[in-house]
């Protein structure tokens, strides 16, 4: 049964996952929007990296005719001893791989594996080793085996991409001499697993490393929600408990030996869930809220990241703010004021964003955010780009208050929060009438993808719909903080 490059990597992670992929692919989880976006980004970066090696010939992908792709590759190599081929295709002893960038050179061949990431990872080297193994098996001498990754220190000048600075090329030829020696035995073990019945392999940390397995839902069907894996920041203690035979939170006996494995937060989480009780430290909450001064501005940002920078002065994967929502309370009993901003997706959003924000924010009072480090990190970049904003930005940073603190410190803890202090968990626990699930865009990553996707849309009706959804999502984030603050205020008064 042929093993492709991606299947080999799957088998390294788990033989059961490989067996399921080959024999029961219908059990595979549906590809999520987020995963598809990663695939699309990888394709975009791969195409761009080809320009580092110009005048190459591309082998068109044809899932129904792999033999044709292999034949075309061999023909091109025979016709030109110095050819560069994109997606060169080879098979050897039941193994199959497409090489992102393949070059015939004096004394042998060079291969380049392109990744839309910022550095080498073990799984990337396994990927490279599989390709080297196939080529060596076919009798080729691999003189260079390299990874091509993104250089996140590169700053785009806004005029023309400098591909030699955007990409990093790292050579791992020597490492491959050792790594490829293990490939035959690894492939043999995979083929043995494939030849039998579904392997009996329990769940483990391999289910998420190096990637979350797309058969996880099948293999984890016996795990309830919540479970020991719901323990926050478990650092392996969840697996210790599972391996001792505990799955449900209510199954965990709070004996001396078990308690010695758990933090106070874990114990609180378990007891809160089992007893159905909410923990409230009114005094601590009151002390926190006393730091706030009217007018209160409840502020939320949304950002996106480009693997390939689009705007002058930006780096790969830099967080670029593109919208905000704020709800303002001039006094405790004042009517709520809402202000919002959504950038033009086809222009650099940074200056319109900060100019609008500085105009909309109250000049005094507290600015309430959730997870202050994120918003503060974005704000600190603006004086570097727009020096005239330095004084106002400094003033804003001085007035920031993080509404996450009472939940992070467990001054308020509800069993439905499941150990998390994310606003996505806090809001339904405190204000069940406000639900992100009612929105077409319901989390930050989806908002980022939707905004970036606007660049290529032409249907105005679709564009208007997405903009409306983006505004609704960001608005709920800032409104959520208002409602959470109101409940905390009532609890502490």
C-alpha positions as a LaTeX table, in Angstrom:
\begin{tabular}{lrrr}
\hline
Residue & $x$ (\AA) & $y$ (\AA) & $z$ (\AA) \\
\hline
Unk1 & 0.00 & 0.00 & 0.00 \\
Unk2 & 1.81 & 3.21 & $-1.17$ \\
Unk3 & 2.75 & 5.74 & 1.49 \\
Unk4 & 2.85 & 9.42 & 0.53 \\
Unk5 & 4.88 & 12.09 & 2.26 \\
Unk6 & 1.91 & 13.39 & 4.27 \\
Unk7 & 0.90 & 9.82 & 5.18 \\
Unk8 & 4.44 & 9.11 & 6.38 \\
Unk9 & 4.26 & 12.11 & 8.70 \\
Unk10 & 0.84 & 10.91 & 9.88 \\
Unk11 & 2.35 & 7.49 & 10.61 \\
Unk12 & 5.20 & 9.02 & 12.59 \\
Unk13 & 2.62 & 10.69 & 14.79 \\
Unk14 & 0.44 & 7.60 & 15.22 \\
Unk15 & 0.10 & 4.27 & 13.39 \\
Unk16 & $-3.58$ & 4.18 & 14.26 \\
Unk17 & $-4.15$ & 7.55 & 12.58 \\
Unk18 & $-2.38$ & 6.30 & 9.45 \\
Unk19 & $-4.47$ & 3.09 & 9.45 \\
Unk20 & $-7.68$ & 5.09 & 9.80 \\
Unk21 & $-6.64$ & 7.43 & 7.01 \\
Unk22 & $-6.07$ & 4.47 & 4.68 \\
Unk23 & $-9.01$ & 2.31 & 5.74 \\
Unk24 & $-11.69$ & 4.52 & 7.28 \\
Unk25 & $-11.19$ & 8.04 & 5.89 \\
Unk26 & $-14.87$ & 8.81 & 6.52 \\
Unk27 & $-14.03$ & 9.08 & 10.25 \\
Unk28 & $-11.75$ & 12.02 & 9.57 \\
Unk29 & $-12.97$ & 15.31 & 11.00 \\
Unk30 & $-14.11$ & 17.92 & 8.54 \\
Unk31 & $-11.38$ & 20.39 & 7.63 \\
Unk32 & $-12.03$ & 23.53 & 9.65 \\
Unk33 & $-12.02$ & 27.03 & 8.24 \\
Unk34 & $-8.86$ & 27.75 & 10.24 \\
Unk35 & $-7.05$ & 24.70 & 8.88 \\
Unk36 & $-8.10$ & 25.50 & 5.33 \\
Unk37 & $-6.73$ & 29.02 & 5.79 \\
Unk38 & $-3.39$ & 27.54 & 6.84 \\
Unk39 & $-3.37$ & 25.32 & 3.75 \\
Unk40 & $-4.16$ & 28.30 & 1.52 \\
Unk41 & $-1.43$ & 30.36 & 3.15 \\
Unk42 & 1.05 & 27.53 & 2.59 \\
Unk43 & 0.11 & 27.37 & $-1.08$ \\
Unk44 & 0.56 & 31.13 & $-1.46$ \\
Unk45 & 3.96 & 31.08 & 0.23 \\
Unk46 & 5.04 & 28.05 & $-1.80$ \\
Unk47 & 4.20 & 29.77 & $-5.08$ \\
Unk48 & 6.09 & 32.87 & $-4.02$ \\
Unk49 & 9.16 & 30.87 & $-2.98$ \\
Unk50 & 9.36 & 29.40 & $-6.49$ \\
Unk51 & 10.48 & 32.84 & $-7.64$ \\
Unk52 & 13.72 & 32.31 & $-5.71$ \\
Unk53 & 14.48 & 29.69 & $-8.34$ \\
Unk54 & 13.21 & 31.26 & $-11.59$ \\
Unk55 & 12.60 & 29.58 & $-14.93$ \\
Unk56 & 11.48 & 26.34 & $-13.37$ \\
Unk57 & 8.86 & 24.01 & $-14.79$ \\
Unk58 & 5.87 & 23.03 & $-12.66$ \\
Unk59 & 4.41 & 19.54 & $-12.57$ \\
Unk60 & 0.66 & 20.04 & $-12.42$ \\
Unk61 & $-0.96$ & 18.12 & $-9.59$ \\
Unk62 & $-3.25$ & 15.35 & $-10.83$ \\
Unk63 & $-4.56$ & 13.10 & $-8.03$ \\
Unk64 & $-5.86$ & 10.63 & $-10.64$ \\
Unk65 & $-2.57$ & 10.29 & $-12.47$ \\
Unk66 & 0.43 & 10.17 & $-10.13$ \\
Unk67 & 2.22 & 7.91 & $-12.60$ \\
Unk68 & 1.89 & 10.63 & $-15.21$ \\
Unk69 & 3.42 & 13.18 & $-12.84$ \\
Unk70 & 6.35 & 10.83 & $-12.16$ \\
Unk71 & 6.85 & 10.18 & $-15.87$ \\
Unk72 & 6.76 & 13.92 & $-16.66$ \\
Unk73 & 9.37 & 14.61 & $-13.96$ \\
Unk74 & 11.73 & 11.95 & $-15.32$ \\
Unk75 & 11.28 & 13.21 & $-18.90$ \\
Unk76 & 12.13 & 16.80 & $-17.91$ \\
Unk77 & 15.22 & 15.63 & $-16.03$ \\
Unk78 & 16.43 & 13.60 & $-18.99$ \\
Unk79 & 15.98 & 16.55 & $-21.35$ \\
Unk80 & 17.81 & 19.14 & $-19.23$ \\
Unk81 & 20.60 & 18.32 & $-16.79$ \\
Unk82 & 20.30 & 21.70 & $-15.05$ \\
Unk83 & 16.52 & 21.99 & $-14.87$ \\
Unk84 & 14.55 & 23.35 & $-11.92$ \\
Unk85 & 11.22 & 21.63 & $-11.30$ \\
Unk86 & 8.42 & 22.73 & $-9.02$ \\
Unk87 & 6.52 & 19.82 & $-7.45$ \\
Unk88 & 8.86 & 17.22 & $-8.95$ \\
Unk89 & 7.30 & 13.82 & $-8.28$ \\
Unk90 & 9.04 & 10.55 & $-7.39$ \\
Unk91 & 8.24 & 7.12 & $-6.03$ \\
Unk92 & 10.46 & 4.39 & $-4.61$ \\
Unk93 & 9.68 & 1.07 & $-2.95$ \\
Unk94 & 6.08 & 2.00 & $-2.19$ \\
Unk95 & 6.89 & 5.57 & $-1.07$ \\
Unk96 & 5.72 & 8.65 & $-2.94$ \\
Unk97 & 6.65 & 12.34 & $-2.62$ \\
Unk98 & 6.36 & 15.66 & $-4.39$ \\
Unk99 & 9.35 & 17.97 & $-3.90$ \\
Unk100 & 8.47 & 21.66 & $-3.62$ \\
Unk101 & 11.56 & 22.85 & $-5.47$ \\
Unk102 & 13.94 & 20.41 & $-7.17$ \\
Unk103 & 17.16 & 21.34 & $-8.98$ \\
Unk104 & 19.52 & 19.24 & $-11.03$ \\
Unk105 & 23.04 & 20.45 & $-10.36$ \\
Unk106 & 26.58 & 19.31 & $-11.02$ \\
Unk107 & 27.27 & 16.20 & $-8.98$ \\
Unk108 & 23.71 & 15.57 & $-7.92$ \\
Unk109 & 20.38 & 17.16 & $-7.06$ \\
Unk110 & 19.18 & 19.84 & $-4.64$ \\
Unk111 & 15.82 & 19.88 & $-2.89$ \\
Unk112 & 14.05 & 22.71 & $-1.11$ \\
Unk113 & 11.02 & 22.20 & 1.13 \\
Unk114 & 8.98 & 25.39 & 1.61 \\
Unk115 & 7.12 & 26.08 & 4.86 \\
Unk116 & 4.96 & 29.09 & 5.73 \\
Unk117 & 6.56 & 29.18 & 9.16 \\
Unk118 & 9.38 & 31.17 & 10.71 \\
Unk119 & 11.82 & 28.37 & 11.46 \\
Unk120 & 12.78 & 24.71 & 11.31 \\
Unk121 & 10.82 & 22.14 & 13.30 \\
Unk122 & 11.46 & 18.44 & 13.81 \\
Unk123 & 8.43 & 17.53 & 11.70 \\
Unk124 & 9.82 & 19.59 & 8.82 \\
Unk125 & 13.09 & 17.65 & 8.98 \\
Unk126 & 11.14 & 14.37 & 8.98 \\
Unk127 & 9.38 & 15.66 & 5.86 \\
Unk128 & 12.72 & 16.44 & 4.23 \\
Unk129 & 14.25 & 13.10 & 5.26 \\
Unk130 & 11.45 & 11.16 & 3.57 \\
Unk131 & 12.13 & 12.97 & 0.30 \\
Unk132 & 15.89 & 12.40 & 0.57 \\
Unk133 & 15.27 & 8.69 & 1.26 \\
Unk134 & 13.21 & 8.32 & $-1.92$ \\
Unk135 & 15.75 & 10.17 & $-4.06$ \\
Unk136 & 18.67 & 8.18 & $-2.63$ \\
Unk137 & 16.73 & 4.99 & $-3.26$ \\
Unk138 & 16.37 & 6.00 & $-6.90$ \\
Unk139 & 20.13 & 6.48 & $-7.13$ \\
Unk140 & 20.35 & 10.27 & $-6.95$ \\
Unk141 & 23.00 & 12.02 & $-4.89$ \\
Unk142 & 21.37 & 14.75 & $-2.81$ \\
Unk143 & 24.00 & 17.46 & $-2.57$ \\
Unk144 & 21.69 & 19.92 & $-0.81$ \\
Unk145 & 18.60 & 19.38 & 1.35 \\
Unk146 & 17.17 & 22.67 & 2.54 \\
Unk147 & 14.20 & 24.23 & 4.27 \\
Unk148 & 12.81 & 27.52 & 3.00 \\
Unk149 & 11.00 & 29.44 & 5.75 \\
Unk150 & 9.78 & 32.96 & 6.45 \\
Unk151 & 12.15 & 35.54 & 7.91 \\
Unk152 & 10.01 & 37.44 & 10.40 \\
Unk153 & 12.71 & 40.10 & 10.79 \\
Unk154 & 12.20 & 41.25 & 7.22 \\
Unk155 & 10.54 & 44.67 & 6.89 \\
Unk156 & 8.65 & 45.33 & 3.68 \\
Unk157 & 9.43 & 48.70 & 2.08 \\
Unk158 & 5.99 & 48.96 & 0.50 \\
Unk159 & 7.40 & 49.03 & $-3.03$ \\
Unk160 & 8.69 & 45.58 & $-3.96$ \\
Unk161 & 9.09 & 42.37 & $-2.00$ \\
Unk162 & 12.71 & 41.37 & $-1.55$ \\
Unk163 & 12.31 & 37.60 & $-1.72$ \\
Unk164 & 15.89 & 36.93 & $-0.69$ \\
Unk165 & 15.22 & 38.78 & 2.56 \\
Unk166 & 11.65 & 37.55 & 3.01 \\
Unk167 & 12.76 & 33.91 & 2.91 \\
Unk168 & 15.42 & 32.06 & 4.87 \\
Unk169 & 17.14 & 29.07 & 3.29 \\
Unk170 & 18.67 & 26.68 & 5.82 \\
Unk171 & 20.65 & 23.62 & 4.77 \\
Unk172 & 20.20 & 20.31 & 6.60 \\
Unk173 & 22.12 & 17.99 & 4.28 \\
Unk174 & 24.39 & 16.61 & 7.03 \\
Unk175 & 21.44 & 16.01 & 9.35 \\
Unk176 & 19.73 & 14.06 & 6.58 \\
Unk177 & 22.65 & 11.61 & 6.36 \\
Unk178 & 21.68 & 10.38 & 9.83 \\
Unk179 & 17.93 & 10.89 & 9.69 \\
Unk180 & 17.31 & 9.07 & 6.42 \\
Unk181 & 18.91 & 5.89 & 7.79 \\
Unk182 & 15.87 & 5.44 & 10.04 \\
Unk183 & 13.27 & 5.93 & 7.30 \\
Unk184 & 13.30 & 2.32 & 5.91 \\
Unk185 & 12.53 & 0.77 & 9.31 \\
Unk186 & 9.89 & 3.41 & 10.04 \\
Unk187 & 8.20 & 2.73 & 6.69 \\
Unk188 & 8.42 & $-1.02$ & 7.32 \\
Unk189 & 6.69 & $-0.58$ & 10.68 \\
Unk190 & 3.96 & 1.51 & 9.08 \\
Unk191 & 3.35 & $-1.08$ & 6.38 \\
Unk192 & 3.12 & $-3.79$ & 9.02 \\
Unk193 & 0.51 & $-1.74$ & 10.89 \\
Unk194 & $-1.42$ & $-1.16$ & 7.68 \\
Unk195 & $-1.46$ & $-4.86$ & 6.87 \\
Unk196 & $-3.35$ & $-5.75$ & 10.04 \\
Unk197 & $-6.50$ & $-4.72$ & 11.85 \\
Unk198 & $-6.98$ & $-1.26$ & 13.35 \\
Unk199 & $-4.07$ & $-0.77$ & 15.79 \\
Unk200 & $-4.97$ & $-0.70$ & 19.46 \\
Unk201 & $-3.40$ & 2.57 & 20.55 \\
Unk202 & $-4.80$ & 4.60 & 23.44 \\
Unk203 & $-5.08$ & 8.37 & 23.29 \\
Unk204 & $-2.04$ & 10.29 & 24.38 \\
Unk205 & $-0.09$ & 13.48 & 23.93 \\
Unk206 & 0.70 & 12.29 & 20.41 \\
Unk207 & $-2.90$ & 13.15 & 19.51 \\
Unk208 & $-1.91$ & 16.81 & 19.39 \\
Unk209 & 1.79 & 16.69 & 18.49 \\
Unk210 & 3.10 & 17.90 & 16.16 \\
Unk211 & $-0.44$ & 18.65 & 14.91 \\
Unk212 & $-3.89$ & 17.95 & 16.26 \\
Unk213 & $-4.95$ & 14.69 & 14.65 \\
Unk214 & $-7.96$ & 14.85 & 12.35 \\
Unk215 & $-9.17$ & 11.54 & 13.82 \\
Unk216 & $-9.18$ & 12.92 & 17.35 \\
Unk217 & $-12.99$ & 13.08 & 17.54 \\
Unk218 & $-13.14$ & 9.34 & 16.75 \\
Unk219 & $-10.42$ & 8.27 & 19.17 \\
Unk220 & $-11.61$ & 10.59 & 21.95 \\
Unk221 & $-15.28$ & 9.63 & 21.73 \\
Unk222 & $-15.10$ & 8.07 & 25.20 \\
Unk223 & $-13.89$ & 11.31 & 26.80 \\
Unk224 & $-16.75$ & 13.39 & 28.27 \\
Unk225 & $-16.87$ & 17.16 & 28.50 \\
Unk226 & $-15.72$ & 18.24 & 31.00 \\
Unk227 & $-13.02$ & 15.72 & 31.84 \\
Unk228 & $-9.57$ & 15.60 & 33.39 \\
Unk229 & $-8.40$ & 17.24 & 30.16 \\
Unk230 & $-10.48$ & 20.30 & 31.06 \\
Unk231 & $-8.12$ & 21.13 & 33.92 \\
Unk232 & $-6.60$ & 24.51 & 33.16 \\
Unk233 & $-2.87$ & 24.77 & 32.57 \\
Unk234 & $-2.54$ & 21.10 & 33.51 \\
Unk235 & 1.10 & 20.69 & 32.42 \\
Unk236 & 0.81 & 16.93 & 32.12 \\
Unk237 & $-1.18$ & 16.37 & 35.31 \\
Unk238 & $-4.24$ & 15.61 & 33.20 \\
Unk239 & $-2.38$ & 12.73 & 31.57 \\
Unk240 & $-1.15$ & 11.51 & 34.93 \\
Unk241 & $-4.73$ & 11.35 & 36.16 \\
Unk242 & $-5.95$ & 9.68 & 32.97 \\
Unk243 & $-3.22$ & 7.05 & 33.15 \\
Unk244 & $-4.29$ & 6.36 & 36.73 \\
Unk245 & $-7.76$ & 5.59 & 35.45 \\
Unk246 & $-9.58$ & 8.89 & 36.03 \\
Unk247 & $-11.59$ & 10.46 & 33.21 \\
Unk248 & $-14.50$ & 12.48 & 34.63 \\
Unk249 & $-13.81$ & 15.35 & 37.01 \\
Unk250 & $-16.22$ & 13.84 & 39.52 \\
Unk251 & $-14.22$ & 10.59 & 39.47 \\
Unk252 & $-11.10$ & 12.26 & 40.86 \\
Unk253 & $-10.79$ & 11.37 & 44.58 \\
Unk254 & $-9.38$ & 14.33 & 46.48 \\
Unk255 & $-7.15$ & 12.11 & 48.58 \\
Unk256 & $-3.84$ & 13.23 & 49.96 \\
Unk257 & $-1.89$ & 11.52 & 47.16 \\
Unk258 & $-4.07$ & 13.05 & 44.43 \\
Unk259 & $-4.12$ & 16.49 & 46.07 \\
Unk260 & $-0.32$ & 16.50 & 46.06 \\
Unk261 & $-0.46$ & 16.38 & 42.24 \\
Unk262 & $-2.88$ & 19.29 & 41.86 \\
Unk263 & $-2.67$ & 23.06 & 42.26 \\
Unk264 & $-5.16$ & 25.02 & 44.35 \\
Unk265 & $-6.78$ & 26.23 & 41.12 \\
Unk266 & $-7.26$ & 22.65 & 39.95 \\
Unk267 & $-8.84$ & 21.69 & 43.26 \\
Unk268 & $-11.13$ & 24.71 & 43.09 \\
Unk269 & $-12.11$ & 23.80 & 39.53 \\
Unk270 & $-12.94$ & 20.21 & 40.48 \\
Unk271 & $-14.87$ & 21.12 & 43.63 \\
Unk272 & $-16.77$ & 23.90 & 41.86 \\
Unk273 & $-17.87$ & 21.53 & 39.11 \\
Unk274 & $-18.77$ & 18.62 & 41.39 \\
Unk275 & $-20.64$ & 20.79 & 43.89 \\
Unk276 & $-22.10$ & 23.16 & 41.28 \\
Unk277 & $-20.90$ & 26.15 & 43.30 \\
Unk278 & $-19.61$ & 29.52 & 42.21 \\
Unk279 & $-16.65$ & 30.99 & 44.05 \\
Unk280 & $-16.91$ & 34.74 & 44.69 \\
Unk281 & $-14.37$ & 36.86 & 46.57 \\
Unk282 & $-16.47$ & 40.00 & 46.94 \\
Unk283 & $-13.85$ & 41.94 & 48.84 \\
Unk284 & $-11.17$ & 41.33 & 46.20 \\
Unk285 & $-13.58$ & 42.21 & 43.38 \\
Unk286 & $-14.61$ & 45.43 & 45.11 \\
Unk287 & $-10.96$ & 46.39 & 45.56 \\
Unk288 & $-10.30$ & 45.79 & 41.86 \\
Unk289 & $-13.31$ & 47.77 & 40.63 \\
Unk290 & $-12.43$ & 50.68 & 42.90 \\
Unk291 & $-9.47$ & 51.34 & 40.59 \\
Unk292 & $-11.85$ & 52.34 & 37.80 \\
Unk293 & $-12.70$ & 55.97 & 37.11 \\
Unk294 & $-15.56$ & 57.36 & 35.02 \\
Unk295 & $-16.00$ & 57.79 & 32.17 \\
Unk296 & $-15.46$ & 54.12 & 31.41 \\
Unk297 & $-14.53$ & 53.11 & 27.87 \\
Unk298 & $-14.85$ & 49.39 & 27.20 \\
Unk299 & $-12.54$ & 48.76 & 24.26 \\
Unk300 & $-11.84$ & 45.78 & 22.00 \\
Unk301 & $-9.47$ & 45.44 & 19.01 \\
Unk302 & $-9.29$ & 42.95 & 16.17 \\
Unk303 & $-6.13$ & 42.26 & 14.20 \\
Unk304 & $-4.92$ & 40.16 & 11.29 \\
Unk305 & $-1.57$ & 38.69 & 10.27 \\
Unk306 & $-0.06$ & 38.28 & 6.81 \\
Unk307 & 2.64 & 35.68 & 6.21 \\
Unk308 & 3.72 & 37.93 & 3.32 \\
Unk309 & 3.54 & 41.57 & 4.46 \\
Unk310 & 1.28 & 43.83 & 2.42 \\
Unk311 & 1.94 & 47.28 & 3.93 \\
Unk312 & 5.10 & 49.37 & 4.13 \\
Unk313 & 7.01 & 49.00 & 7.37 \\
Unk314 & 5.38 & 45.72 & 8.40 \\
Unk315 & 6.91 & 42.30 & 9.06 \\
Unk316 & 5.64 & 38.81 & 8.29 \\
Unk317 & 3.02 & 37.70 & 10.83 \\
Unk318 & 2.89 & 41.13 & 12.47 \\
Unk319 & $-0.41$ & 41.84 & 14.23 \\
Unk320 & $-2.13$ & 44.61 & 12.27 \\
Unk321 & $-5.22$ & 46.21 & 13.88 \\
Unk322 & $-8.14$ & 46.69 & 11.52 \\
Unk323 & $-11.18$ & 47.38 & 13.70 \\
Unk324 & $-12.32$ & 48.35 & 17.16 \\
Unk325 & $-15.49$ & 48.68 & 19.14 \\
Unk326 & $-15.96$ & 50.69 & 22.29 \\
Unk327 & $-18.86$ & 51.22 & 24.64 \\
Unk328 & $-18.66$ & 54.33 & 26.81 \\
Unk329 & $-20.34$ & 55.05 & 30.15 \\
Unk330 & $-19.98$ & 58.65 & 31.24 \\
Unk331 & $-21.32$ & 57.76 & 34.70 \\
Unk332 & $-22.83$ & 54.77 & 36.51 \\
Unk333 & $-26.37$ & 55.50 & 35.36 \\
Unk334 & $-25.60$ & 57.14 & 32.00 \\
Unk335 & $-26.85$ & 55.84 & 28.70 \\
Unk336 & $-24.38$ & 53.57 & 26.95 \\
Unk337 & $-22.62$ & 55.14 & 23.94 \\
Unk338 & $-21.21$ & 52.94 & 21.19 \\
Unk339 & $-18.45$ & 53.86 & 18.72 \\
Unk340 & $-16.79$ & 51.60 & 16.18 \\
Unk341 & $-14.31$ & 51.53 & 13.31 \\
Unk342 & $-13.68$ & 49.08 & 10.48 \\
Unk343 & $-10.82$ & 49.71 & 8.06 \\
Unk344 & $-10.79$ & 49.53 & 4.27 \\
Unk345 & $-9.33$ & 46.05 & 3.55 \\
Unk346 & $-7.52$ & 47.34 & 0.46 \\
Unk347 & $-5.51$ & 50.01 & 2.30 \\
Unk348 & $-3.00$ & 50.06 & 5.15 \\
Unk349 & $-5.38$ & 50.24 & 8.13 \\
Unk350 & $-2.98$ & 51.46 & 10.79 \\
Unk351 & $-3.19$ & 55.24 & 10.45 \\
Unk352 & $-6.99$ & 55.40 & 9.96 \\
Unk353 & $-7.32$ & 53.04 & 12.91 \\
Unk354 & $-5.23$ & 55.06 & 15.38 \\
Unk355 & $-6.55$ & 58.47 & 14.23 \\
Unk356 & $-10.13$ & 57.31 & 14.65 \\
Unk357 & $-9.41$ & 55.67 & 18.00 \\
Unk358 & $-7.68$ & 58.74 & 19.43 \\
Unk359 & $-10.63$ & 60.84 & 18.32 \\
Unk360 & $-13.24$ & 58.49 & 19.80 \\
Unk361 & $-11.73$ & 57.63 & 23.17 \\
Unk362 & $-12.58$ & 59.83 & 26.17 \\
Unk363 & $-9.59$ & 61.92 & 27.25 \\
Unk364 & $-10.06$ & 60.96 & 30.91 \\
Unk365 & $-11.30$ & 57.93 & 32.81 \\
Unk366 & $-10.46$ & 54.25 & 32.65 \\
Unk367 & $-10.13$ & 52.25 & 29.45 \\
Unk368 & $-11.35$ & 48.74 & 30.14 \\
Unk369 & $-9.93$ & 45.92 & 28.01 \\
Unk370 & $-9.83$ & 42.15 & 28.31 \\
Unk371 & $-6.30$ & 40.71 & 28.21 \\
Unk372 & $-4.46$ & 44.02 & 28.45 \\
Unk373 & $-1.14$ & 42.71 & 27.13 \\
Unk374 & $-2.63$ & 42.29 & 23.66 \\
Unk375 & $-4.14$ & 45.76 & 23.29 \\
Unk376 & $-1.15$ & 47.39 & 24.99 \\
Unk377 & 1.26 & 45.62 & 22.64 \\
Unk378 & $-0.63$ & 46.95 & 19.62 \\
Unk379 & $-0.80$ & 50.49 & 21.02 \\
Unk380 & 2.92 & 50.69 & 21.78 \\
Unk381 & 3.75 & 50.31 & 18.09 \\
Unk382 & 1.90 & 53.43 & 17.00 \\
Unk383 & 4.31 & 56.11 & 18.35 \\
Unk384 & 7.10 & 54.42 & 16.40 \\
Unk385 & 5.13 & 54.71 & 13.16 \\
Unk386 & 3.35 & 57.99 & 13.93 \\
Unk387 & 5.52 & 59.97 & 16.41 \\
Unk388 & 2.86 & 62.66 & 16.88 \\
Unk389 & 0.66 & 60.08 & 18.67 \\
Unk390 & 3.23 & 59.36 & 21.40 \\
Unk391 & 1.75 & 61.56 & 24.13 \\
Unk392 & $-1.83$ & 60.44 & 23.58 \\
Unk393 & $-0.87$ & 56.77 & 23.36 \\
Unk394 & 1.12 & 57.02 & 26.57 \\
Unk395 & $-1.91$ & 58.57 & 28.27 \\
Unk396 & $-4.13$ & 55.77 & 27.01 \\
Unk397 & $-1.77$ & 53.06 & 28.23 \\
Unk398 & $-1.70$ & 54.66 & 31.67 \\
Unk399 & $-5.51$ & 54.40 & 31.83 \\
Unk400 & $-5.82$ & 50.77 & 30.75 \\
Unk401 & $-7.55$ & 48.39 & 33.13 \\
Unk402 & $-7.67$ & 44.64 & 32.49 \\
Unk403 & $-11.10$ & 43.18 & 33.28 \\
Unk404 & $-9.55$ & 39.73 & 32.99 \\
Unk405 & $-7.76$ & 40.08 & 36.36 \\
Unk406 & $-10.64$ & 39.04 & 38.68 \\
Unk407 & $-11.18$ & 35.89 & 36.62 \\
Unk408 & $-7.52$ & 35.12 & 36.09 \\
Unk409 & $-6.97$ & 35.28 & 39.85 \\
Unk410 & $-10.17$ & 33.28 & 40.47 \\
Unk411 & $-11.81$ & 36.04 & 42.53 \\
Unk412 & $-14.83$ & 34.93 & 40.53 \\
Unk413 & $-15.09$ & 31.37 & 39.32 \\
Unk414 & $-18.15$ & 29.65 & 37.85 \\
Unk415 & $-18.14$ & 25.90 & 37.06 \\
Unk416 & $-19.17$ & 26.62 & 33.45 \\
Unk417 & $-15.89$ & 28.46 & 32.93 \\
Unk418 & $-14.16$ & 25.05 & 32.92 \\
Unk419 & $-10.92$ & 26.41 & 34.30 \\
Unk420 & $-10.65$ & 29.14 & 31.67 \\
Unk421 & $-10.73$ & 32.90 & 32.09 \\
Unk422 & $-11.23$ & 33.55 & 28.38 \\
Unk423 & $-14.06$ & 35.99 & 27.71 \\
Unk424 & $-15.60$ & 33.27 & 25.51 \\
Unk425 & $-16.02$ & 31.16 & 28.67 \\
Unk426 & $-16.69$ & 33.96 & 31.14 \\
Unk427 & $-19.51$ & 35.61 & 29.19 \\
Unk428 & $-21.88$ & 32.62 & 28.90 \\
Unk429 & $-21.29$ & 31.80 & 32.56 \\
Unk430 & $-22.21$ & 35.31 & 33.73 \\
Unk431 & $-24.48$ & 36.56 & 30.96 \\
Unk432 & $-26.06$ & 33.57 & 29.20 \\
Unk433 & $-28.36$ & 35.87 & 27.21 \\
Unk434 & $-25.36$ & 37.15 & 25.23 \\
Unk435 & $-24.01$ & 34.39 & 23.00 \\
Unk436 & $-21.22$ & 34.38 & 20.44 \\
Unk437 & $-22.85$ & 31.29 & 18.95 \\
Unk438 & $-25.64$ & 33.51 & 17.61 \\
Unk439 & $-23.16$ & 35.32 & 15.33 \\
Unk440 & $-21.93$ & 34.30 & 11.88 \\
Unk441 & $-18.44$ & 35.41 & 12.96 \\
Unk442 & $-17.91$ & 34.20 & 16.50 \\
Unk443 & $-14.19$ & 34.31 & 17.28 \\
Unk444 & $-11.14$ & 36.44 & 16.57 \\
Unk445 & $-9.38$ & 34.15 & 14.11 \\
Unk446 & $-12.51$ & 33.96 & 11.95 \\
Unk447 & $-12.79$ & 37.74 & 12.04 \\
Unk448 & $-9.17$ & 38.08 & 10.84 \\
Unk449 & $-9.71$ & 35.64 & 7.98 \\
Unk450 & $-12.97$ & 37.32 & 6.99 \\
Unk451 & $-11.35$ & 40.76 & 6.86 \\
Unk452 & $-8.37$ & 39.57 & 4.81 \\
Unk453 & $-10.78$ & 37.72 & 2.53 \\
Unk454 & $-12.49$ & 41.01 & 1.68 \\
Unk455 & $-9.47$ & 41.95 & $-0.43$ \\
Unk456 & $-10.38$ & 39.48 & $-3.14$ \\
Unk457 & $-14.18$ & 39.67 & $-3.06$ \\
Unk458 & $-16.09$ & 41.45 & $-5.81$ \\
Unk459 & $-19.71$ & 40.71 & $-4.90$ \\
Unk460 & $-20.87$ & 43.84 & $-3.07$ \\
Unk461 & $-23.69$ & 42.06 & $-1.29$ \\
Unk462 & $-21.25$ & 39.52 & 0.13 \\
Unk463 & $-18.81$ & 42.27 & 1.10 \\
Unk464 & $-21.54$ & 44.18 & 2.95 \\
Unk465 & $-22.62$ & 41.00 & 4.75 \\
Unk466 & $-19.10$ & 40.27 & 5.99 \\
Unk467 & $-18.57$ & 43.86 & 7.13 \\
Unk468 & $-21.85$ & 43.72 & 9.04 \\
Unk469 & $-20.79$ & 40.44 & 10.67 \\
Unk470 & $-17.39$ & 41.86 & 11.61 \\
Unk471 & $-18.96$ & 44.88 & 13.27 \\
Unk472 & $-21.45$ & 42.68 & 15.13 \\
Unk473 & $-18.70$ & 40.42 & 16.48 \\
Unk474 & $-16.45$ & 43.22 & 17.71 \\
Unk475 & $-19.45$ & 45.04 & 19.17 \\
Unk476 & $-20.35$ & 41.98 & 21.24 \\
Unk477 & $-16.80$ & 41.82 & 22.60 \\
Unk478 & $-16.97$ & 45.34 & 24.03 \\
Unk479 & $-20.60$ & 44.97 & 25.12 \\
Unk480 & $-19.67$ & 41.73 & 26.88 \\
Unk481 & $-17.20$ & 43.65 & 29.04 \\
Unk482 & $-19.90$ & 46.15 & 29.99 \\
Unk483 & $-22.26$ & 43.38 & 31.09 \\
Unk484 & $-19.52$ & 41.51 & 32.94 \\
Unk485 & $-18.51$ & 44.70 & 34.74 \\
Unk486 & $-22.12$ & 45.34 & 35.76 \\
Unk487 & $-22.42$ & 41.90 & 37.32 \\
Unk488 & $-19.12$ & 42.23 & 39.17 \\
Unk489 & $-20.21$ & 45.65 & 40.43 \\
Unk490 & $-23.46$ & 44.23 & 41.77 \\
Unk491 & $-21.65$ & 41.35 & 43.47 \\
Unk492 & $-19.21$ & 43.66 & 45.19 \\
Unk493 & $-21.62$ & 46.38 & 46.28 \\
\hline
\end{tabular}
